[in-house]
Amino acid sequence: MLRFVRFLPRLVLVVVALLLSPWAWGASALGSYNIAAHSVTVAGISSGGYMAVQLQVAYSRAIYGTAVMAGGAYYCAQNNEAYWGSACATGYGVPVSSLVNYTNQQAAAGTIDPTSNIASKPIYMFSGTLDTVNYQATMDDLYSYYQSFTSTGNITYNNDTAAEHSWITPDSVVPCSYLEAPYMNNCGIDAEKTFLTMFYGTLNARNNGSLGGSFIQFNQNAFCPNSNCAAISMGSTGWLFVPKNCAQRQACRLLVALHGCSQNQETIGTTFVQYAGINEWADSNNIIVLYPQTINASVPYNPYGCWDWWGYTNGNYALKSGPQMAAITAEVNKLAGGALQL
């Protein structure tokens, strides 16, 4: 699900997209909720994993937990994917110490938050031993990177599961070792329970029945530069899952869930939004889930709908001023009623 992955036969994906099509649902304005202090967290897969790291590092005052599946170190591509892209995918030759230095320099310049904010935050990492897209060595680089800013006691790293490149969820029917759309695999573990427990403590039981919450398709253009998300390869709409209690203004937590390449609604409909295994825990634990969306684009060149982890939007892509970073955090701030330190 990095940009190098090819799709399954087009007909299969078209059928899936039609069956799960979000387009008929209709977009609404994004609302505000009673988001509890110190409860905003982020999780992502592949390019979404890179984006999760970028959000955590750049906005470390506001992000209180991070889950990364098959991602990589902050600023790994260094605004030069042609030179560093292969190294980031394989994990070999990544200059981790230089990435740490860059992070410290940007923090000193105020373009990202102080790195001291990272030290006490829980971090979940997952890398399959069979990953042939984003090799385990690159997640090992991320692990080394994190050790410059926090203790290993704050990191849970699952690196011994025989998984291919995928989001790991017990709700998938795709075997753990397969590489195929929609890149959501069942490995017999509940990764969502693990990282949500790390973020929020003991959880109420997962809702395995009909969800009481609602899926809301919202207008993303309101949060993009010049009200034009397409210009930065983001969709005109995104998705939100809101548990019933949260809709009734009870205090709730907020998780930002970031799909990978070839996992956006344009490609697989609402499969990731509905079946990533997050909503079932969120429904019974007062967790709102934000699902921002990319689009496949020729300009800027992003044909597989990846989040910007290499600089296709501009050279500031990993900083607080990065256009996708700013758009996502503007959505988060709207949901929280403008109460966050972003």
C-alpha positions as CSV (number, residue, x, y, z in Angstrom):
1,M,0.0,0.0,0.0
2,L,3.0,2.2,-0.5
3,R,2.7,3.7,-3.9
4,F,4.4,0.7,-5.5
5,V,1.5,-1.7,-4.9
6,R,-0.7,-2.7,-7.8
7,F,-4.5,-3.3,-7.6
8,L,-6.4,-6.6,-7.9
9,P,-8.3,-6.9,-11.2
10,R,-10.3,-3.7,-11.7
11,L,-13.6,-5.5,-12.0
12,V,-13.2,-6.9,-8.5
13,L,-12.6,-3.5,-6.9
14,V,-15.4,-1.9,-8.9
15,V,-17.8,-4.5,-7.6
16,V,-16.6,-3.9,-4.0
17,A,-16.8,-0.1,-4.4
18,L,-20.3,-0.3,-5.7
19,L,-21.5,-2.6,-3.0
20,L,-20.0,-0.3,-0.3
21,S,-20.3,3.0,-2.2
22,P,-20.3,6.0,0.1
23,W,-21.3,8.4,-2.6
24,A,-25.0,8.1,-2.1
25,W,-24.9,8.9,1.6
26,G,-24.5,12.6,1.2
27,A,-22.0,14.9,2.9
28,S,-22.8,17.2,5.8
29,A,-20.9,19.9,7.7
30,L,-18.6,18.5,10.4
31,G,-20.0,19.1,13.9
32,S,-18.4,19.6,17.3
33,Y,-18.5,17.3,20.3
34,N,-17.5,17.1,23.9
35,I,-13.9,15.8,23.4
36,A,-12.2,15.0,26.7
37,A,-8.8,16.7,27.4
38,H,-5.7,14.6,26.6
39,S,-7.7,12.0,24.6
40,V,-6.8,12.7,20.9
41,T,-4.9,9.7,19.4
42,V,-3.9,8.6,15.9
43,A,-3.5,5.2,14.1
44,G,-2.5,4.5,10.6
45,I,-1.3,1.8,8.1
46,S,1.4,2.2,5.5
47,S,1.4,5.7,4.2
48,G,-1.2,6.3,6.9
49,G,1.3,5.0,9.4
50,Y,3.9,7.5,8.1
51,M,1.2,10.2,8.5
52,A,0.4,9.0,12.0
53,V,4.1,9.4,13.0
54,Q,4.2,12.9,11.3
55,L,1.1,14.0,13.2
56,Q,2.4,12.7,16.5
57,V,5.8,14.3,16.1
58,A,4.6,17.6,14.7
59,Y,1.6,18.0,17.1
60,S,3.0,16.2,20.1
61,R,1.2,18.6,22.5
62,A,-2.2,17.4,21.3
63,I,-1.6,13.8,20.2
64,Y,-1.6,11.4,23.2
65,G,-1.1,8.0,21.7
66,T,0.0,6.6,18.3
67,A,-0.5,3.2,16.6
68,V,1.7,2.6,13.5
69,M,1.2,-0.5,11.2
70,A,3.9,-0.9,8.5
71,G,4.9,2.7,8.5
72,G,8.3,4.3,9.0
73,A,10.4,7.0,10.6
74,Y,9.6,10.6,10.6
75,Y,10.8,12.5,7.5
76,C,12.3,9.3,6.1
77,A,11.9,10.3,2.5
78,Q,13.4,13.8,3.2
79,N,11.4,15.4,0.5
80,N,13.2,13.3,-2.1
81,E,11.3,10.0,-2.7
82,A,13.3,9.3,-5.9
83,Y,16.5,9.1,-3.8
84,W,15.2,7.8,-0.4
85,G,12.0,6.0,-1.4
86,S,13.6,2.5,-1.8
87,A,15.6,2.9,1.4
88,C,12.4,3.8,3.3
89,A,10.6,0.8,1.9
90,T,13.3,-1.6,2.7
91,G,14.7,0.0,5.8
92,Y,18.3,-0.4,4.6
93,G,20.4,2.8,4.5
94,V,17.9,5.0,6.3
95,P,20.0,7.7,8.2
96,V,18.1,7.5,11.5
97,S,20.5,9.9,13.3
98,S,20.0,12.5,10.5
99,L,16.2,12.2,10.9
100,V,16.5,12.7,14.7
101,N,18.7,15.8,14.1
102,Y,16.2,17.2,11.6
103,T,13.4,16.6,14.2
104,N,15.3,18.4,16.9
105,Q,16.1,21.3,14.5
106,Q,12.5,21.7,13.5
107,A,11.4,21.6,17.1
108,A,14.0,24.3,18.0
109,A,12.7,26.4,15.1
110,G,9.1,26.0,16.3
111,T,7.8,24.4,13.1
112,I,6.8,21.4,15.1
113,D,6.1,21.0,18.8
114,P,8.8,20.3,21.4
115,T,10.0,16.7,21.3
116,S,9.8,16.5,25.0
117,N,6.0,16.0,24.6
118,I,6.6,12.5,23.0
119,A,8.4,11.1,26.1
120,S,5.4,9.8,28.1
121,K,3.0,9.0,25.3
122,P,2.0,5.3,24.5
123,I,3.2,4.0,21.1
124,Y,2.0,0.8,19.4
125,M,3.9,-0.6,16.5
126,F,3.1,-3.6,14.2
127,S,5.3,-5.0,11.5
128,G,4.7,-8.4,9.9
129,T,7.6,-10.7,9.3
130,L,6.3,-11.4,5.8
131,D,5.8,-7.8,4.7
132,T,7.1,-7.5,1.2
133,V,6.1,-3.8,0.6
134,N,7.3,-2.0,3.7
135,Y,10.0,-4.3,5.0
136,Q,10.3,-4.9,8.8
137,A,13.7,-3.2,8.8
138,T,12.1,0.1,8.2
139,M,9.8,-0.3,11.2
140,D,13.0,-1.2,13.1
141,D,14.3,2.1,12.0
142,L,11.2,3.8,13.4
143,Y,11.8,1.9,16.7
144,S,15.3,3.3,16.8
145,Y,14.0,6.8,16.0
146,Y,11.5,6.7,18.8
147,Q,14.2,5.7,21.3
148,S,15.8,9.1,20.8
149,F,12.6,10.7,22.3
150,T,11.1,8.2,24.7
151,S,11.9,5.0,26.6
152,T,11.2,1.5,25.2
153,G,8.8,1.0,28.1
154,N,6.3,3.3,26.4
155,I,6.5,1.3,23.1
156,T,4.8,-2.0,22.3
157,Y,6.2,-3.5,19.2
158,N,4.7,-6.6,17.6
159,N,7.4,-7.8,15.2
160,D,6.9,-11.5,15.3
161,T,3.6,-12.1,13.5
162,A,3.7,-13.8,10.1
163,A,1.7,-11.0,8.4
164,E,2.0,-9.4,5.0
165,H,1.6,-5.7,4.4
166,S,-1.8,-5.0,5.9
167,W,-4.0,-3.5,8.6
168,I,-4.5,-6.2,11.2
169,T,-8.0,-6.8,12.4
170,P,-10.0,-9.8,13.6
171,D,-12.9,-8.6,11.4
172,S,-11.1,-9.4,8.1
173,V,-11.5,-12.7,6.2
174,V,-8.2,-12.3,4.4
175,P,-5.5,-14.6,5.8
176,C,-2.6,-13.1,7.6
177,S,0.0,-14.0,5.0
178,Y,-1.8,-12.6,2.0
179,L,-1.1,-9.4,0.1
180,E,-4.4,-8.4,-1.6
181,A,-7.0,-5.6,-1.5
182,P,-8.4,-4.3,0.7
183,Y,-5.1,-4.9,2.6
184,M,-6.9,-5.8,5.8
185,N,-5.8,-9.2,7.2
186,N,-6.9,-11.5,10.0
187,C,-3.9,-12.7,12.1
188,G,-5.8,-14.1,15.0
189,I,-5.1,-11.0,17.2
190,D,-7.0,-7.9,18.1
191,A,-4.6,-5.1,17.5
192,E,-7.3,-2.5,17.9
193,K,-8.0,-3.7,21.5
194,T,-4.3,-3.6,22.2
195,F,-3.6,-0.1,21.1
196,L,-6.9,1.4,22.4
197,T,-6.2,-0.2,25.8
198,M,-2.7,1.4,25.7
199,F,-4.3,4.8,24.9
200,Y,-7.4,4.7,27.2
201,G,-6.9,2.0,29.8
202,T,-9.3,-0.8,30.5
203,L,-12.1,-1.0,27.9
204,N,-15.7,-2.0,28.1
205,A,-16.5,-5.1,26.1
206,R,-16.4,-4.9,22.3
207,N,-19.8,-4.4,20.6
208,N,-20.1,-7.5,18.4
209,G,-23.7,-6.7,17.5
210,S,-25.4,-3.9,15.7
211,L,-23.6,-0.6,16.3
212,G,-25.5,2.0,18.2
213,G,-23.4,4.9,16.7
214,S,-23.7,6.6,13.4
215,F,-21.5,6.9,10.3
216,I,-21.4,10.5,9.0
217,Q,-19.9,11.5,5.7
218,F,-18.7,15.1,6.0
219,N,-17.4,17.9,3.8
220,Q,-13.6,17.9,3.9
221,N,-13.2,20.9,1.5
222,A,-14.0,23.2,4.4
223,F,-10.6,22.3,5.9
224,C,-8.3,22.4,2.9
225,P,-6.5,25.4,1.4
226,N,-8.8,27.4,-0.8
227,S,-11.6,24.9,0.1
228,N,-10.1,22.6,-2.5
229,C,-9.0,19.3,-1.1
230,A,-8.3,17.9,-4.6
231,A,-5.4,20.2,-4.9
232,I,-3.6,18.3,-2.1
233,S,-4.9,14.9,-3.1
234,M,-7.5,14.7,-0.4
235,G,-11.1,13.8,-1.0
236,S,-14.0,16.3,-0.9
237,T,-15.5,14.1,1.8
238,G,-14.3,12.2,4.8
239,W,-16.0,9.9,7.4
240,L,-16.8,10.0,11.1
241,F,-18.1,7.4,13.4
242,V,-20.0,8.8,16.4
243,P,-21.2,6.6,19.2
244,K,-24.7,7.4,20.5
245,N,-23.4,8.8,23.8
246,C,-21.1,11.1,22.0
247,A,-23.9,12.5,19.8
248,Q,-25.7,13.3,23.1
249,R,-22.8,15.4,24.3
250,Q,-21.3,13.0,26.8
251,A,-17.5,13.4,27.2
252,C,-15.8,11.3,24.6
253,R,-12.3,10.5,23.2
254,L,-11.1,11.0,19.6
255,L,-9.1,8.6,17.4
256,V,-7.9,9.7,14.0
257,A,-7.7,6.5,11.7
258,L,-5.6,6.8,8.6
259,H,-6.0,4.4,5.7
260,G,-3.1,3.4,3.5
261,C,-2.5,3.7,-0.2
262,S,-5.2,2.0,-2.3
263,Q,-7.5,2.0,0.7
264,N,-9.4,5.2,0.3
265,Q,-13.1,5.4,-0.4
266,E,-12.4,6.1,-4.1
267,T,-10.8,2.7,-4.4
268,I,-12.5,0.3,-1.9
269,G,-15.6,2.3,-0.8
270,T,-16.1,2.3,2.9
271,T,-14.4,-1.0,3.6
272,F,-11.7,0.5,5.8
273,V,-14.2,2.9,7.5
274,Q,-16.6,0.2,8.4
275,Y,-14.5,-2.9,8.9
276,A,-11.1,-1.9,10.4
277,G,-12.2,-3.3,13.8
278,I,-12.1,0.1,15.5
279,N,-15.8,1.1,15.6
280,E,-16.8,-2.0,17.6
281,W,-14.6,-0.9,20.5
282,A,-15.4,2.8,19.9
283,D,-19.1,2.2,20.1
284,S,-19.0,0.8,23.7
285,N,-16.2,3.1,24.9
286,N,-17.2,6.6,23.9
287,I,-14.6,7.0,21.2
288,I,-15.3,9.1,18.2
289,V,-13.4,7.9,15.1
290,L,-12.3,10.3,12.4
291,Y,-11.5,8.8,9.0
292,P,-9.9,11.4,6.7
293,Q,-9.7,10.5,3.0
294,T,-7.3,10.9,0.2
295,I,-8.0,10.7,-3.5
296,N,-6.0,9.2,-6.4
297,A,-4.4,12.1,-8.3
298,S,-2.3,12.9,-11.3
299,V,-1.6,16.5,-10.1
300,P,-0.1,16.3,-7.6
301,Y,1.2,12.9,-8.7
302,N,-0.3,10.5,-6.3
303,P,-2.0,7.7,-8.4
304,Y,-2.6,5.3,-5.5
305,G,-4.1,7.8,-3.0
306,C,-1.3,7.7,-0.5
307,W,-0.9,10.2,2.3
308,D,2.0,12.5,1.8
309,W,5.1,11.0,3.4
310,W,7.6,12.1,0.7
311,G,6.7,15.6,-0.4
312,Y,4.3,15.5,-3.3
313,T,2.3,18.4,-1.8
314,N,5.3,20.6,-0.8
315,G,8.6,20.4,1.1
316,N,6.9,21.2,4.4
317,Y,4.7,18.0,4.3
318,A,5.9,16.7,7.7
319,L,5.7,20.0,9.5
320,K,2.7,21.7,11.2
321,S,2.4,23.8,8.1
322,G,2.1,20.8,5.8
323,P,-1.2,21.1,3.9
324,Q,-2.5,17.6,4.7
325,M,-1.3,17.8,8.3
326,A,-3.0,21.2,8.7
327,A,-6.2,19.9,7.1
328,I,-6.4,16.9,9.4
329,T,-5.7,18.8,12.5
330,A,-8.3,21.5,11.5
331,E,-10.8,18.6,11.3
332,V,-9.7,17.5,14.8
333,N,-10.0,21.0,16.2
334,K,-13.5,21.4,14.7
335,L,-14.6,18.2,16.3
336,A,-13.2,19.4,19.7
337,G,-14.9,22.8,19.3
338,G,-11.6,24.6,18.9
339,A,-10.4,23.6,22.4
340,L,-7.1,21.8,21.4
341,Q,-3.6,23.2,21.4
342,L,-2.8,22.7,17.8
